[in-house]
Amino acid sequence: MEAKKVVITVAVCFFIILLMLLPGYLRLRKMQESITHLSEENIRIKEQNRKLQEDIDKFKNDPSYRIGVAKEELKILDKNEVIYKMEEKN
C-alpha cells in the first residue's frame, strides 16, 4: 500500500511539473519557428541587396549599362533613333 502511495505521489508531481513546463516549451517551439522563418527571409533579403548593389555598381561604372537602362525604362532615344510601333492585324 505504501509503494502505491509513492507511485501516485510521483505521478502527480510529474504531471504538475509537466503542466508547469508545457507553456514554456510551446513558447520555445514558436520562437524557434519564428527564428527559422526570419533567417530564411534574411537570406532572401541579403541576396536581393547583393543584386541591387551589383546594379548600382554597374550604373556607376558602366556607361553602356546606364544608356541601356535609360532606353528601356525611360524610353530615351539617341539622336538618330526612331521607335516604330507595330500593330497586329487579326
FIFILUM-228762 format. One record per atom (N, C-alpha, C): atom name; x negated, y, z; residue number from 1. Coordinates in nm, 2 decimals, decimal comma. Each point is the difference from the previous one (the first is absolute). Layout:
! FIFILUM-228762
+------+--------+--------+--------+-----+
! site !      X !      Y !      Z ! pos !
+------+--------+--------+--------+-----+
!   CA !      X !      Y !      Z ! NUM !
...
+------+--------+--------+--------+-----+
! end
This chain:
! FIFILUM-228762
+------+--------+--------+--------+-----+
! site !      X !      Y !      Z ! pos !
+------+--------+--------+--------+-----+
!    N !  -0,08 !  -0,12 !   0,00 !   1 !
!   CA !   0,08 !   0,12 !   0,00 !   1 !
!    C !  -0,09 !   0,13 !   0,00 !   1 !
!    N !  -0,10 !  -0,01 !   0,08 !   2 !
!   CA !  -0,10 !   0,12 !   0,01 !   2 !
!    C !  -0,06 !   0,02 !  -0,14 !   2 !
!    N !  -0,04 !  -0,10 !  -0,07 !   3 !
!   CA !  -0,06 !   0,01 !  -0,13 !   3 !
!    C !   0,10 !   0,07 !  -0,10 !   3 !
!    N !   0,12 !  -0,04 !   0,01 !   4 !
!   CA !   0,11 !   0,06 !  -0,09 !   4 !
!    C !   0,01 !   0,15 !   0,03 !   4 !
!    N !  -0,01 !   0,04 !   0,12 !   5 !
!   CA !   0,01 !   0,15 !   0,03 !   5 !
!    C !  -0,12 !   0,07 !  -0,05 !   5 !
!    N !  -0,12 !  -0,06 !   0,00 !   6 !
!   CA !  -0,12 !   0,06 !  -0,05 !   6 !
!    C !   0,01 !   0,02 !  -0,15 !   6 !
!    N !   0,05 !  -0,11 !  -0,07 !   7 !
!   CA !   0,02 !   0,01 !  -0,15 !   7 !
!    C !   0,10 !   0,10 !  -0,04 !   7 !
!    N !   0,11 !   0,01 !   0,08 !   8 !
!   CA !   0,10 !   0,10 !  -0,03 !   8 !
!    C !  -0,05 !   0,14 !   0,02 !   8 !
!    N !  -0,08 !   0,02 !   0,11 !   9 !
!   CA !  -0,06 !   0,13 !   0,03 !   9 !
!    C !  -0,10 !   0,04 !  -0,10 !   9 !
!    N !  -0,08 !  -0,09 !  -0,05 !  10 !
!   CA !  -0,10 !   0,03 !  -0,10 !  10 !
!    C !   0,08 !   0,03 !  -0,13 !  10 !
!    N !   0,10 !  -0,07 !  -0,04 !  11 !
!   CA !   0,07 !   0,02 !  -0,12 !  11 !
!    C !   0,07 !   0,14 !   0,01 !  11 !
!    N !   0,06 !   0,04 !   0,11 !  12 !
!   CA !   0,06 !   0,13 !   0,01 !  12 !
!    C !  -0,10 !   0,11 !  -0,01 !  12 !
!    N !  -0,11 !  -0,02 !   0,07 !  13 !
!   CA !  -0,11 !   0,10 !  -0,01 !  13 !
!    C !  -0,05 !   0,02 !  -0,14 !  13 !
!    N !  -0,02 !  -0,12 !  -0,07 !  14 !
!   CA !  -0,04 !   0,01 !  -0,14 !  14 !
!    C !   0,10 !   0,07 !  -0,08 !  14 !
!    N !   0,13 !  -0,02 !   0,02 !  15 !
!   CA !   0,10 !   0,06 !  -0,08 !  15 !
!    C !   0,01 !   0,15 !   0,03 !  15 !
!    N !  -0,02 !   0,04 !   0,12 !  16 !
!   CA !   0,00 !   0,14 !   0,04 !  16 !
!    C !  -0,12 !   0,07 !  -0,07 !  16 !
!    N !  -0,12 !  -0,06 !   0,01 !  17 !
!   CA !  -0,12 !   0,06 !  -0,06 !  17 !
!    C !   0,02 !   0,01 !  -0,15 !  17 !
!    N !   0,06 !  -0,10 !  -0,06 !  18 !
!   CA !   0,03 !   0,00 !  -0,15 !  18 !
!    C !   0,09 !   0,12 !  -0,03 !  18 !
!    N !   0,10 !   0,02 !   0,08 !  19 !
!   CA !   0,10 !   0,11 !  -0,03 !  19 !
!    C !  -0,07 !   0,13 !   0,02 !  19 !
!    N !  -0,10 !   0,01 !   0,09 !  20 !
!   CA !  -0,07 !   0,13 !   0,02 !  20 !
!    C !  -0,10 !   0,02 !  -0,12 !  20 !
!    N !  -0,06 !  -0,10 !  -0,05 !  21 !
!   CA !  -0,09 !   0,02 !  -0,11 !  21 !
!    C !   0,06 !   0,01 !  -0,14 !  21 !
!    N !   0,12 !  -0,05 !  -0,02 !  22 !
!   CA !   0,06 !  -0,01 !  -0,13 !  22 !
!    C !   0,01 !   0,14 !  -0,07 !  22 !
!    N !   0,05 !   0,10 !   0,07 !  23 !
!   CA !   0,01 !   0,13 !  -0,07 !  23 !
!    C !  -0,13 !   0,06 !  -0,04 !  23 !
!    N !  -0,10 !  -0,02 !   0,08 !  24 !
!   CA !  -0,14 !   0,05 !  -0,04 !  24 !
!    C !  -0,05 !  -0,08 !  -0,12 !  24 !
!    N !   0,02 !  -0,13 !   0,00 !  25 !
!   CA !  -0,04 !  -0,08 !  -0,11 !  25 !
!    C !   0,07 !   0,04 !  -0,13 !  25 !
!    N !   0,13 !   0,02 !   0,01 !  26 !
!   CA !   0,07 !   0,05 !  -0,12 !  26 !
!    C !  -0,04 !   0,13 !  -0,05 !  26 !
!    N !  -0,03 !   0,09 !   0,09 !  27 !
!   CA !  -0,05 !   0,13 !  -0,04 !  27 !
!    C !  -0,14 !  -0,01 !  -0,06 !  27 !
!    N !  -0,08 !  -0,09 !   0,05 !  28 !
!   CA !  -0,14 !  -0,02 !  -0,05 !  28 !
!    C !   0,01 !  -0,05 !  -0,15 !  28 !
!    N !   0,09 !  -0,10 !  -0,02 !  29 !
!   CA !   0,02 !  -0,05 !  -0,14 !  29 !
!    C !   0,05 !   0,11 !  -0,09 !  29 !
!    N !   0,09 !   0,08 !   0,04 !  30 !
!   CA !   0,05 !   0,11 !  -0,08 !  30 !
!    C !  -0,11 !   0,10 !  -0,04 !  30 !
!    N !  -0,09 !   0,03 !   0,10 !  31 !
!   CA !  -0,11 !   0,09 !  -0,02 !  31 !
!    C !  -0,10 !  -0,07 !  -0,10 !  31 !
!    N !  -0,02 !  -0,13 !   0,01 !  32 !
!   CA !  -0,10 !  -0,06 !  -0,09 !  32 !
!    C !   0,06 !   0,00 !  -0,14 !  32 !
!    N !   0,13 !  -0,02 !  -0,02 !  33 !
!   CA !   0,06 !   0,01 !  -0,13 !  33 !
!    C !  -0,02 !   0,14 !  -0,06 !  33 !
!    N !   0,02 !   0,10 !   0,09 !  34 !
!   CA !  -0,01 !   0,14 !  -0,04 !  34 !
!    C !  -0,15 !   0,03 !  -0,04 !  34 !
!    N !  -0,09 !  -0,05 !   0,07 !  35 !
!   CA !  -0,15 !   0,02 !  -0,03 !  35 !
!    C !  -0,03 !  -0,06 !  -0,14 !  35 !
!    N !   0,06 !  -0,12 !  -0,02 !  36 !
!   CA !  -0,03 !  -0,07 !  -0,13 !  36 !
!    C !   0,06 !   0,09 !  -0,11 !  36 !
!    N !   0,12 !   0,04 !   0,01 !  37 !
!   CA !   0,07 !   0,08 !  -0,10 !  37 !
!    C !  -0,08 !   0,13 !  -0,02 !  37 !
!    N !  -0,04 !   0,07 !   0,10 !  38 !
!   CA !  -0,07 !   0,13 !  -0,01 !  38 !
!    C !  -0,14 !  -0,03 !  -0,06 !  38 !
!    N !  -0,07 !  -0,11 !   0,03 !  39 !
!   CA !  -0,13 !  -0,03 !  -0,06 !  39 !
!    C !   0,02 !  -0,02 !  -0,15 !  39 !
!    N !   0,10 !  -0,07 !  -0,04 !  40 !
!   CA !   0,02 !  -0,02 !  -0,15 !  40 !
!    C !   0,03 !   0,13 !  -0,07 !  40 !
!    N !   0,08 !   0,09 !   0,07 !  41 !
!   CA !   0,03 !   0,13 !  -0,06 !  41 !
!    C !  -0,12 !   0,08 !  -0,01 !  41 !
!    N !  -0,09 !   0,00 !   0,10 !  42 !
!   CA !  -0,12 !   0,07 !   0,01 !  42 !
!    C !  -0,09 !  -0,04 !  -0,12 !  42 !
!    N !  -0,01 !  -0,13 !  -0,02 !  43 !
!   CA !  -0,08 !  -0,05 !  -0,12 !  43 !
!    C !   0,05 !   0,06 !  -0,13 !  43 !
!    N !   0,13 !  -0,01 !  -0,01 !  44 !
!   CA !   0,07 !   0,05 !  -0,13 !  44 !
!    C !  -0,03 !   0,15 !  -0,01 !  44 !
!    N !   0,01 !   0,08 !   0,10 !  45 !
!   CA !  -0,03 !   0,14 !   0,00 !  45 !
!    C !  -0,14 !   0,03 !  -0,03 !  45 !
!    N !  -0,09 !  -0,07 !   0,06 !  46 !
!   CA !  -0,15 !   0,01 !  -0,03 !  46 !
!    C !  -0,03 !  -0,02 !  -0,15 !  46 !
!    N !   0,06 !  -0,10 !  -0,06 !  47 !
!   CA !  -0,02 !  -0,03 !  -0,14 !  47 !
!    C !   0,06 !   0,12 !  -0,09 !  47 !
!    N !   0,12 !   0,05 !   0,04 !  48 !
!   CA !   0,06 !   0,11 !  -0,07 !  48 !
!    C !  -0,09 !   0,12 !   0,01 !  48 !
!    N !  -0,06 !   0,03 !   0,12 !  49 !
!   CA !  -0,09 !   0,11 !   0,02 !  49 !
!    C !  -0,13 !  -0,02 !  -0,09 !  49 !
!    N !  -0,05 !  -0,12 !   0,00 !  50 !
!   CA !  -0,12 !  -0,02 !  -0,08 !  50 !
!    C !   0,03 !   0,03 !  -0,15 !  50 !
!    N !   0,12 !  -0,04 !  -0,05 !  51 !
!   CA !   0,03 !   0,02 !  -0,14 !  51 !
!    C !   0,02 !   0,15 !  -0,02 !  51 !
!    N !   0,06 !   0,07 !   0,09 !  52 !
!   CA !   0,02 !   0,15 !  -0,01 !  52 !
!    C !  -0,14 !   0,07 !   0,00 !  52 !
!    N !  -0,09 !  -0,05 !   0,08 !  53 !
!   CA !  -0,13 !   0,06 !   0,01 !  53 !
!    C !  -0,07 !  -0,02 !  -0,13 !  53 !
!    N !   0,01 !  -0,12 !  -0,06 !  54 !
!   CA !  -0,06 !  -0,02 !  -0,13 !  54 !
!    C !   0,06 !   0,10 !  -0,11 !  54 !
!    N !   0,13 !   0,02 !   0,00 !  55 !
!   CA !   0,06 !   0,10 !  -0,09 !  55 !
!    C !  -0,05 !   0,14 !   0,03 !  55 !
!    N !  -0,02 !   0,04 !   0,12 !  56 !
!   CA !  -0,05 !   0,13 !   0,04 !  56 !
!    C !  -0,14 !   0,01 !  -0,06 !  56 !
!    N !  -0,08 !  -0,10 !   0,03 !  57 !
!   CA !  -0,14 !   0,01 !  -0,05 !  57 !
!    C !  -0,01 !   0,01 !  -0,15 !  57 !
!    N !   0,08 !  -0,08 !  -0,07 !  58 !
!   CA !   0,01 !   0,01 !  -0,15 !  58 !
!    C !   0,04 !   0,14 !  -0,04 !  58 !
!    N !   0,10 !   0,05 !   0,06 !  59 !
!   CA !   0,05 !   0,13 !  -0,03 !  59 !
!    C !  -0,10 !   0,11 !   0,02 !  59 !
!    N !  -0,08 !  -0,01 !   0,10 !  60 !
!   CA !  -0,11 !   0,10 !   0,03 !  60 !
!    C !  -0,11 !  -0,02 !  -0,09 !  60 !
!    N !  -0,04 !  -0,12 !  -0,04 !  61 !
!   CA !  -0,13 !  -0,02 !  -0,07 !  61 !
!    C !   0,02 !  -0,04 !  -0,15 !  61 !
!    N !   0,12 !  -0,03 !  -0,05 !  62 !
!   CA !   0,01 !  -0,05 !  -0,14 !  62 !
!    C !   0,10 !   0,10 !  -0,07 !  62 !
!    N !  -0,06 !   0,08 !  -0,09 !  63 !
!   CA !   0,09 !   0,10 !  -0,07 !  63 !
!    C !   0,10 !  -0,08 !  -0,09 !  63 !
!    N !  -0,04 !  -0,11 !  -0,06 !  64 !
!   CA !   0,09 !  -0,07 !  -0,09 !  64 !
!    C !   0,12 !  -0,06 !   0,08 !  64 !
!    N !  -0,03 !  -0,03 !   0,12 !  65 !
!   CA !   0,11 !  -0,05 !   0,09 !  65 !
!    C !   0,10 !   0,11 !   0,03 !  65 !
!    N !  -0,05 !   0,12 !   0,03 !  66 !
!   CA !   0,08 !   0,12 !   0,02 !  66 !
!    C !   0,09 !   0,03 !  -0,12 !  66 !
!    N !  -0,06 !  -0,01 !  -0,12 !  67 !
!   CA !   0,07 !   0,03 !  -0,12 !  67 !
!    C !   0,11 !  -0,10 !  -0,02 !  67 !
!    N !  -0,03 !  -0,13 !   0,03 !  68 !
!   CA !   0,10 !  -0,11 !  -0,02 !  68 !
!    C !   0,11 !   0,02 !   0,09 !  68 !
!    N !  -0,02 !   0,04 !   0,13 !  69 !
!   CA !   0,10 !   0,02 !   0,10 !  69 !
!    C !   0,09 !   0,12 !  -0,05 !  69 !
!    N !  -0,07 !   0,11 !  -0,04 !  70 !
!   CA !   0,08 !   0,12 !  -0,04 !  70 !
!    C !   0,08 !  -0,03 !  -0,12 !  70 !
!    N !  -0,05 !  -0,08 !  -0,10 !  71 !
!   CA !   0,08 !  -0,03 !  -0,12 !  71 !
!    C !   0,12 !  -0,09 !   0,04 !  71 !
!    N !  -0,03 !  -0,10 !   0,08 !  72 !
!   CA !   0,11 !  -0,10 !   0,03 !  72 !
!    C !   0,11 !   0,06 !   0,10 !  72 !
!    N !  -0,05 !   0,06 !   0,11 !  73 !
!   CA !   0,10 !   0,04 !   0,10 !  73 !
!    C !   0,05 !   0,14 !  -0,02 !  73 !
!    N !  -0,08 !   0,09 !  -0,06 !  74 !
!   CA !   0,05 !   0,14 !  -0,02 !  74 !
!    C !   0,04 !   0,03 !  -0,14 !  74 !
!    N !  -0,02 !  -0,10 !  -0,09 !  75 !
!   CA !   0,03 !   0,01 !  -0,14 !  75 !
!    C !  -0,08 !   0,12 !  -0,07 !  75 !
!    N !  -0,12 !   0,02 !   0,04 !  76 !
!   CA !  -0,09 !   0,10 !  -0,05 !  76 !
!    C !  -0,07 !  -0,05 !  -0,13 !  76 !
!    N !  -0,01 !   0,08 !  -0,10 !  77 !
!   CA !  -0,06 !  -0,04 !  -0,12 !  77 !
!    C !  -0,12 !   0,08 !  -0,03 !  77 !
!    N !  -0,09 !  -0,06 !  -0,08 !  78 !
!   CA !  -0,11 !   0,07 !  -0,06 !  78 !
!    C !   0,05 !   0,10 !  -0,10 !  78 !
!    N !  -0,09 !   0,09 !  -0,05 !  79 !
!   CA !   0,04 !   0,10 !  -0,10 !  79 !
!    C !   0,06 !  -0,06 !  -0,12 !  79 !
!    N !  -0,06 !  -0,11 !  -0,05 !  80 !
!   CA !   0,05 !  -0,06 !  -0,13 !  80 !
!    C !   0,09 !  -0,12 !   0,01 !  80 !
!    N !   0,05 !  -0,02 !   0,12 !  81 !
!   CA !   0,09 !  -0,12 !   0,02 !  81 !
!    C !   0,14 !   0,04 !  -0,01 !  81 !
!    N !   0,08 !  -0,09 !  -0,05 !  82 !
!   CA !   0,15 !   0,02 !  -0,02 !  82 !
!    C !   0,06 !  -0,13 !   0,05 !  82 !
!    N !   0,11 !   0,01 !   0,08 !  83 !
!   CA !   0,08 !  -0,11 !   0,04 !  83 !
!    C !   0,12 !  -0,02 !  -0,09 !  83 !
!    N !   0,02 !  -0,12 !  -0,05 !  84 !
!   CA !   0,11 !  -0,04 !  -0,09 !  84 !
!    C !   0,09 !  -0,09 !   0,08 !  84 !
!    N !   0,13 !   0,03 !   0,01 !  85 !
!   CA !   0,09 !  -0,08 !   0,07 !  85 !
!    C !   0,07 !  -0,09 !  -0,11 !  85 !
!    N !   0,00 !  -0,13 !   0,02 !  86 !
!   CA !   0,06 !  -0,09 !  -0,09 !  86 !
!    C !   0,12 !  -0,06 !   0,06 !  86 !
!    N !   0,11 !   0,01 !  -0,07 !  87 !
!   CA !   0,13 !  -0,06 !   0,05 !  87 !
!    C !   0,03 !  -0,13 !  -0,08 !  87 !
!    N !   0,05 !  -0,09 !   0,07 !  88 !
!   CA !   0,04 !  -0,13 !  -0,07 !  88 !
!    C !   0,14 !   0,02 !  -0,06 !  88 !
!    N !   0,02 !  -0,06 !  -0,12 !  89 !
!   CA !   0,13 !   0,00 !  -0,06 !  89 !
!    C !   0,06 !  -0,14 !   0,03 !  89 !
!    N !   0,12 !   0,00 !   0,05 !  90 !
!   CA !   0,07 !  -0,12 !   0,03 !  90 !
!    C !   0,09 !  -0,05 !  -0,11 !  90 !
+------+--------+--------+--------+-----+
! end
